């Protein structure tokens, strides 16, 4: 299957965010980097919902459905990536058969 231009741009952005996170772990614990990324994602997502709203009333009415949609998207992404790590643990974590 060939990636479309949009898919290539998407995965390039994902890689850029991960590279930035990896660089940040030079000066902070990975758990802090993760928490900061989650906060940034939440803040940016709130902006997207507000930006798509015609006014504050519509924004307020959409908050619950947006929260549900976004948390479901995150849950699915986490599950997919945990499954990927389970399947590729030895490769990603660079362990030998003795330490699996």
N, C-alpha and C positions, 0 to 999 in steps of 0.2 A: 504494500500500500504506500502510495506517495503522499508526502505531507503537502498540504496547501501552503501558500505564502502566509496566510493568517496563522496556521498551526506552527510554522517555523518561527514567526515573530513571537507567538505565545510561549513556546518552549525556550526561546532565547531570553525572554523576560524572566521566566521561572529560574533559569540558570543564573541570570544576573542577580536575582534576589538571594539565591543560595550562596553564590560567591561572596556577596556582601555580608551575609550572615557568618560565613566561615571566617572572613577577615575580622569581623567584630569579636569573634571568640579569642582573638589574640590578646584582647584586653578585658574580656568579661567572660563569665561562666556561660556555657551554652544555654542553660536554663534561663538566664537573664536575657540573652539574645532572643530566645524563643518567645519569652513574655513580651519583649519590646516589639517583636514582629507581629504578635497577635494583637497588641494594642494598636499598632499602626494600621493593621488590616481592619480592625473594628472602626477606627476613626475614619479611614478612607471609605469604608462601606457605608457609614452613616452619611458622609458627604454625598456619595452616589445616590442614595435614596432621597436625600433632601434636594439634590440637583435635578432629579427626575420628577419632583413634585411641582405642581403649579403654584402652590401656596402652603402656608404652615398648617392649615386645616387638613389638606390632602396628605401632607407629610405625616401628621399625627394619626390620621386614619390608616395609613399604610405601615406604621411602625411594627405592629404585631405580625402582619403577614411577611414583611421584609425580614424581621428577626427570625421567623420560622424558616423562610427560604434560605437565608444565609447560614443559619446553624445546620440545616440539613445538608447544604452544599459542603460545608466544612467537615461535617461528620463523614460524608461519603468520601471526601478526599483523604481524610485521615485513615479510614478503613482501607482504601485502595493502596495507600502507601505502606501501611503496616503489613498488608498481605504481600506486597512487593518485597519488603524487607524480609518477611518470613521465608519467602521462596528463594531469595538471593542473599541470605544472611552471611554465608561464608564469603561471598564475593564482596559485598558492601562493607562488611566489618573486617575483612582481610584476616580471617582466622583459618587455621588448618583443621583437619579432621579431629585432632585430639582436643581442641578447644571449642568445639561447636556446642 
